[in-house]
Amino acid sequence: MNHIPQNIFEFLSALSLIHWLFIILILILSWLLYLWRYLRLQLKFARNLKRKIYFLKTSAGKNFQVERDLLKEVKLFRIEDDIKDVTADLKILQKLEPKSVFIVGYDADYSEYEKLLSEARSKNIPVIIFAEQGEIQNAEHWKIFNGYIYCDVANTSNRLSIILLNILTII
């Protein structure tokens, strides 16, 4: 058993200066690669925080004022001041910034989710559907929502902010 530490010491002392420099170079390059990837991720996240966040309501009965005000208090996001109404016409989406995020209020009677997500998909815009717990009963709506990779469903204001941060990290 005493031979193992002695053998390791003999091996390390037998390494030449070139070998040591090669090992140190590999360690430094690995560390620099990790640092570069980390900085790139942080810069990407910082760029995504500049995205405008639009609240879109699909029903006249639902108001997003509380959720919008809560997200606005965070002072990390660029929240649009007014809540856009897309109940009658989706042409308003064409006037919005292409680098943005849509937070859409869920309404079971709204029939334009496919067109709304198609518009978002064409511009690579993340969509967060805001619905009460258990409110989405329509299987067709779930199919539409799950068909877009940058679409998620939130049911509380806290969950909305967490999803928003996660989406801005990965997009």
N, C-alpha and C positions, 0 to 999 in steps of 0.2 A: 504493500500500500504506500510506502514512503517513496516508491519509485515514480509514482504518477506526478506529484508536484515537481519533482526533480526533472522528469522528462519534459514537462510543460516549460519549465524555466530554461532548459537546454534548447528546446525548440525556439522559444522567443529570442534567446540570445544568439541563436544561429542565423536568424533573419538578418539580411543585410540592410543597409540604409535605403537601398532602392525599394526593397519590399516594404519597409516602414513608410516611405514616402507614398508608395502606391496605396497602401491601406488608408493612410491619412487623407489622400486625395479622394478616395472613394467615399469616406465618411463625410468630408466637406461637401462633395457634390450631392450626396444624398440629402444632407441638411439643406443645401441651397434649393434643391428641387422641391422639398417639402415646404420651405419658406415661400417659394414662388407660387406654388399651388394655393397656399393659404392666402397670400396677398391678392392673387387673382380672384379668388372666391369673395374676399372682402370688398374688392373694388367693384365686382359685378353686383354685389348686394347694395353697395352705395349708389350705383347707377340706377338700380331698380327702385330704390326708395324715392327717386325723382318722378316715378310714374304717377300720373294723375289717377285718383280713385273716384269712380262715378257710382252713385247710388241710382239704380233704375227700379222704378216701381211698376208692377204689372197689374195693379188693382188700385182703384180710387179709394178703397176702404182701408188700405194699409199705409201707414206712414213710417218712414225710416228716420224720423227726426232724432229720436233718442239714440239709436245706433250711430248715426252720423256724428252727433255731438260727442258721444263717448270716444269715437275714433279720432275726432278732431282734437280732443284734449290730450291725446298722446303726443302730439306735436312732432311725430316722426314721419307721418304720412302727409301727402298732398291731397287733401280731400276737396272735391268740388263743392262749392257753396250750396248750389241748389240741387234738388233731387229731380232727376229726369223722369218723365212719364212716358212709358213705351206701351201703354195699354192700347192706343189706337193706331200708332204708326211707328215703325222701326227706322224710318229715314233719319231720325235724330241721331242714330248711332254712327252714321256716315260723317257727321260733323264733329264727332268727338276725337280726341287725340288718339293716334294709333298705338302709342306706347302707354297703355293705361291698364286699369283693372276694373272690371264690372262687378258690382255687388247687386244682385237681383233679388227682389222680394218675391217669394213664391206665392202663387195663387193657383188653386186647383182648376179654375175655370179658364185660365189663360192658355191660348192655343198656339202661340207663336214661339215657343221655346226652341223648336228646331231651327227656325230662321234666326233667332237671336244668337244661338250657339254657333250656327253656321257663319254668321257675320264675325263673331269673335274668333272663330277658328281661322278664318281667312286672314286675319290680322295678327294671329298668335296672341290674343288677349286673354288673360286668365279670367275666369268667371267664378264667383262664389254665390251660390244660391242660399238665401237666408229664409229658413222655414222654421216653424215651431216644431217641437218634438213630436214625431209621428204624423205630421201634417201631410207629407207626401205619400199618398196612398196609390196614386196612379202608376202602374208598372211601366207604361209607355214613357212617362216623364223620367222615371229612373233610368230607363234605357237610353234616353236622349242625354241625360246628365253624365252617365257612365261612358258614353261614347266619345267624350272629349277629355283628353288627358289633363288639361288645365282647368277642370271644373271640379268644385268640391261643394259640399253642403254644410252649412253651419246652422246651429239652432240657438245659440246664445251670443251675446256681445263678446264675451271672453273668447269663445271658440272662434268667432269671426276674426278677432285680432291675431290669434295664433295661426289660423289658416293663412291670413294675409301675410304675416311674416314668413311663413314657410314657403309660400308661393313666390314671394319676392326673393327668397334665397336661391331657389332652384331655376327660375325662369331665365 
